[in-house]
Amino acid sequence: MTHLITLAVTTALLLPAIVNGAPRAESIAKGKQLSFDGSKGNCLACHLIADGEMAGNLGPPLIQMKQRYPKRSVLKAKLTDATASNPQTLMPPFGKHGILSNEELEQVVDYLYTL
């Protein structure tokens, strides 16, 4: 009986992670697509990305993003409007100018957190 209770509790605790895994994977894939899309995110134009071809070198390499930006909100804010923290930046304000929607910004953050 104790084993059944343990199994039930473990299942209840893990179920949200299992259920959210598929949308998360889909969001990461969409974020990658946006990051490489020349008409949307186009991160590759200025940044080195591990599996990208013909990467730019104007911006820093996109590596260890989760370590560099432990708070998702800080990374998303930078993508939304990098000029808020650095008025001289060359990085476009993707959210402020409507280049990327809020959902697309979240997807890009999901992808960048895998780098």
N, C-alpha and C positions, 0 to 999 in steps of 0.2 A: 504494500500500500504506500509506503514511504517513497518508493521509486516512482510510482505513478504521480504522486504530488510533486516530486522534484521535476519530473518530465513536464508536467503541466505548467509549472512556474517557469521553467527554462524556455518552453515554447512560447509562453505569453511574453516573456522578456525579449526574445529574439524575433518574434513575428514582425514587429514594425521595421526592423532592419532588413529583413528578407523582402517584405513587401515594397519598401522604398528603394531597394537595390536596382530594380529595373528602370524606374524613372530616372534615377541618378545616372545610370549608365547611358541612358538616352540623352540626358542633359549634357553629359560630358562629351558625347559624340557631336551633338549640335554645337556646343561651345568650340570644339576643335574646328568644325566646318566654318563657323563664323570667323575664327581667328585666322584661317587660311584664305578666306574669301576676299578677293580684291575689291569688291564693291561694298563690303560691310565692315567687319572688324579689321581685317588686313594687318594684323599684328606682325606677320611675317615680312612686311615691307620694311620695317625698321628694327625688328628684333630677331635674334637667333633663337630658333625653336628646334629642339632635338631632332625631330623627324621632318623638318621643313626643308624645302629646296629653294635655293636662291634667296637666302635670308639677307635682310638688311643689317646694317651695323650702326645706325644712328642712335638706337636705344640700347639699353643693357640686355644681355641674354636673358631669356625667360627660363630660368632654372631655379629650383628650390623655392618656388613661389609661396608655398605654405609656411616655410620657415621665415621667409622675408616679410610676409604679411600674415601673421598669426590670426589677425582679426579679418574675417571676410569683408566686413563693412569698410575697412580701410582700403582694401584692394578694389572693391566695387566703387568707392568714392573716387579713387584715382582714375578708374576707367570712365566714370560718369563725367568728371570734369577735372582733368589733371591741372588745368590752369588755376584752380582754387588754391593749390599748394605751391604751384610754380608758374607764375604768370608768363615766364619766358619759354616754357616747354613747347616742343614741336608736336607733342602728342595731341591729337584731336580730342575735344570733349565729346566723347561718343554718346553719352546720355543727354547732356545739355543741348546738343544740336540735333538730337533725334536720329542719329545714325544707327544706334542700337536701342531697342526697347528695353524696358526694365527686365522682362523675361530673358531677353537675349544677353543682357549684362550678367544676369545670374548664371546663365549657361556658360558664358566665357569664364567667369570666376570658377565654376565647377571644373572646367577643363584646365585652367591655369593651376589649380590646386593639385593636379596630377603631375605637374612638371617639377 
